[in-house]
Amino acid sequence: MAARKAQTRPTIALIAERVGVSPGAVSYALNGRPGVSDETRARILEVAREVGWVPSTAARALRGGGAATVGLVITREPQMLGIEPFFMSFIAGIEQVISEQGFALLLQVTPDPARETATYREWWSARRVDGIFLTDLTVDDPRLAILEDIGLPAVVVGDPAYAGGLTAVGSDDAGAAEQAVARLAQLGHRRIAHVAGPERFVHTLRRSEAMRAAGGRLGVEIVAEIHTDYTFDDGARACGALLNLERRPTAMVFDNDLTALGALRAARTRGVDVPRDLSLLAWDDSPLCSLTEPPLSALSRDVAAYGAEAARALLATVKGHDGALASSISIATLVDRGSLGPAPHDVVADAAS
């Protein structure tokens, strides 16, 4: 059997041959430069589409035309990405926008924050990306100074007040926290626990502040705040610790769906009925919340739309469009599915503790 001949990659020379013009004329037409007639330009573009020609990103970068690539570094344990619904939906939203503009996404997952910052310098030095998404913003985030130093365009996915003047696409965490506490107060809850994300994150801080402020106004005590790494197991551990309190909370609010799922499992193991004995509310809704028994109530937002908005903002920043600094806010809505109920009478730690 004869060896199969490799397909030839479409080139400017091939287009020039088919159209019957010089390679220089093809280059002018493909790059939108003057020097060819409108009729010739149209014919060149038509043939380029027929043969499937796309510009070389390496060549574009060397000419100063960019790499047609944007980057995202997620600092998490790599195995977490496959079970983290938020980032999967967020990336889907990014891809929906950038693919339409001929851009690609360069994704790296690392457990090491130092590796993340080193990656930005490497990408900038090698001209591998035209801009990056900066997630998990921290207070006095050192990455902001690094990006300013190297001049790499970026969009902060987080609170504009902490973005250091960069373009920011934020989420109304304070508004969502207000909704959560108000709904639980309406159900008669007066002792709530907050099972939060890592303490260093700005969105963790904003949620904690807003919950305490809302609690103060509505007569609801935030009896405890436990920080987690967003995993199922950490959610289960946090729930167990809270159930051991002498005057344990009658409701718990979780900073993501996985920790809430872990808590639901832990409560069931302890014989605590949800929502009769304990109400649970998750931040960042996902399909997983509808598959439990009872289904988990959640502060739901369109995460894919959030990613799409961030992508539009980054492409605008990369292209130097006016108004790129305007921030956008993703707003959550409380979806009550079945894990919220009226506050039970005063409870103490159960015998299993």
Helices and strands as residue ranges (DSSP letters): H 12-19, H 23-30, H 38-51, H 57-62, E 69-75, G 78-83, H 85-98, G 99-101, E 104-110, H 113-125, E 131-134, H 142-150, E 154-157, G 160-162, E 167-171, H 173-186, E 191-196, H 202-218, E 221-227, H 232-243, E 251-254, H 257-269, E 279-283, G 287-290, E 297-300, H 303-318, E 328-330, E 333-335
